[in-house]
Amino acid sequence: MRKTKEEAELTRQALINAAEHLFIEKGLSRTTHNDIATRAGVTRGALNWHFPEGKSGILSALLERKRQMPERLANHLAQCELGAQAPVSIMRLTLIQDLQSLSRDEQLQRILLLTNSRNEFIGEFAWVNEKLDLHMRECRDIISHILERGLSCGEITLRGELDADMAASLLLSCIKGTATDWLLKQTLFELARDSEMVVNTLIEGIVIWQRGPVS
């Protein structure tokens, strides 16, 4: 029985791997169930057994397998800032680490490329856009909370007329845009090398440090 369960899990992962590549190569709408089964080296019946909901079920598994960057950042930042005396500095380090991690993680790169194609997520796949929007709102709210904590402990002030919500929205949009541009045109800059410079520049566009950031 154990061997059977292990084999079933291997088949399931092979189907997810195949779909992940095909969705990037052909697009979600043009990828058929037969394409996925053939690429995975299994029967169509095996795909139907593991994913009775078809491509929607595979998409759900993909999003669970490698969480979207905003959600991962939100969870990471929430854990890091709870006991931090310098919450914005901790956020800065976390953002740098996540961009560096993205530069090395080819699977995450494929997932982010896939989810950037929002015009694919219509009809039966509209729930993907709703989930992505929820992740972004969660991340924005946590960044806003971190900035509020930085203000209250005297670590930072915000530039101009910004409030914490607007500053969080700007920072998140810039981080997401930077990651997307790098994914699409990896010749503009070296993400692993330049992550610290990018994050420092973006954060300093919204805050003024009252105490120097931790390194």
C-alpha positions, 0 to 999 in steps of 0.5 A, spaced: 500 500 500 505 504 501 508 503 495 502 504 491 501 511 495 508 513 493 507 511 486 500 515 486 504 521 488 509 521 483 504 521 478 500 527 481 507 531 481 509 529 474 502 531 471 503 538 475 510 539 472 507 537 465 502 542 466 506 548 469 511 547 463 505 547 458 501 553 460 507 557 459 509 554 452 502 554 449 497 558 454 492 555 459 486 555 454 490 552 448 493 546 453 489 540 452 488 534 458 491 530 452 497 534 452 498 534 459 497 527 460 502 525 454 507 530 457 507 527 463 507 520 460 501 517 463 494 516 461 488 520 460 485 516 465 490 517 470 489 525 469 482 524 470 483 520 477 488 525 480 484 531 477 477 530 476 476 538 475 481 538 470 485 544 469 482 548 474 484 542 479 491 543 476 492 550 477 489 550 484 495 545 486 500 549 482 498 555 487 499 551 493 505 548 491 509 554 490 505 560 493 505 566 490 510 571 491 505 576 495 503 571 499 509 568 501 512 575 503 506 577 507 507 570 511 514 572 512 513 579 513 508 577 518 513 572 522 519 577 522 515 583 524 512 581 530 518 581 535 522 586 531 524 593 534 526 595 527 520 593 523 521 596 517 529 594 517 526 587 517 522 588 512 527 591 507 532 585 509 526 580 507 524 583 501 532 583 499 532 575 500 525 574 497 528 577 490 534 573 491 531 567 492 526 568 486 533 569 482 535 562 483 528 559 483 526 557 476 519 553 478 517 560 482 519 564 476 514 559 471 509 560 476 509 568 476 510 568 469 503 564 468 500 568 473 502 574 470 498 572 464 491 574 467 487 575 460 488 567 461 484 567 467 476 568 465 470 564 465 471 557 469 478 560 471 476 567 474 477 564 481 485 565 480 484 572 479 480 573 485 485 569 489 491 573 486 488 579 488 486 577 495 494 575 496 496 582 494 491 585 499 493 581 504 501 583 503 499 590 502 495 590 509 501 587 512 506 592 509 502 598 511 502 595 518 509 594 518 510 602 516 505 604 522 509 600 527 516 603 524 512 610 525 510 609 532 517 606 534 520 612 531 524 608 526 522 612 520 517 617 517 513 617 511 515 622 505 511 628 503 503 626 504 504 619 504 500 615 509 501 608 510 496 605 506 498 609 500 506 608 501 505 600 502 501 600 495 506 604 492 512 599 494 508 593 493 507 595 486 514 597 485 517 590 487 512 586 483 513 591 477 521 590 478 520 582 479 515 582 472 520 586 468 526 582 470 522 575 469 520 578 462 527 581 460 532 578 464 537 583 461 536 589 464 539 588 470 542 582 475 536 580 480 541 576 485 546 582 484 542 588 484 536 586 489 539 590 495 540 596 491 533 595 488 530 594 495 534 600 498 532 605 492 524 603 492 524 603 500 527 610 500 522 613 495 517 612 501 520 613 507 526 617 511 530 613 516 530 616 523 535 610 525 539 607 520 536 600 517 540 594 520 544 590 515 
